[in-house]
């Protein structure tokens, strides 16, 4: 049997504009993995924050993961993944 993963709500605490994410829910083991996950992450990159080079031209998510608010909202998922995102299309 697989170990259940926790569900985390990850929310920005800075100003959100058009064409940016404001939050997402991720399934992973720890709060730190949730903090360092990008909303576009595939299951192999859960907990791996993109380099700042990636964000030079287009930044739909904060460059500093310490500005994020993380809330534990559940458990029992069977694999690490981003479950849902909220993107403010302009």
N, C-alpha and C positions, 0 to 999 in steps of 0.2 A: 504494500500500500504506500502511496506517495504521501510525503509529509505535507500537511495543509499549509498554504501560504496565507499571509495576512493581506487584507485590503486596506489601502491607504488613499485618502483624499489629499492631493497635492494642489495647493492654491498659491497664486502669486499674491504678494503683499505690496507690489509697486503698481504704478499706473498702467492700465491695459488700454491699448489702442486697437484700431482696425488691423486685421490680418495678423493677430497674435492670439496665442492660447491664454486663457485665464485660469484653467484648472484641468485636472485629469484624475482618474482613479487607476491605480496600479496594483497588481498582485505581486508581492515579493516578500521576502523573509523579514527584513528589518526596516526601521525608520530611515536609516542612512541610505539603504538601497533605494528607497522611495525618493529621498531628497536628490539623489544623483541620477535619477532616471529622467530622460527627456520625453515629452509627449509623443514624439515620433519614433521612439525606441522600438526595435523588434525584440522578440523574446531573448535573443542572444546578447543584447546590450542593456538589459535591465540592470540598473545600478551603475552604469558607465556614463558619466556626463560628457557631452561633446566638448572638444577643445574650443578655446576661444577663437581660433582661426576659422572655425566653421561659422562663427557668428559675425564676422566682419561685414558681410554684404547684406545679410538678412537675419534679423534676430526676433523670431516669434516667441521666444522664451527668455527669461532673464539670464544674463551671463554669470550671475553669482547665485549658486544654489542655496546660500545661507539666507537669502531673502524670501525663501519659500516657507509657507505654513503647511505642516504635515499633521494629518489627523487619522488615527487608526479607526476604521469604520467596520471591520469585520474580519473573518477568516474563512478557511475551508476551500479556497480555490486550489486546484490541482496542478497549476503550472504558472510560472512567472510570465506576466504580460501586461501591457497597457489595456485596460478594459474599455474605457470611454474617455474622450477628450472634449473640451469645450473651446472652440475656436471662433473668434469674433471676425468673421469675414467682412471685408469692406468692399 
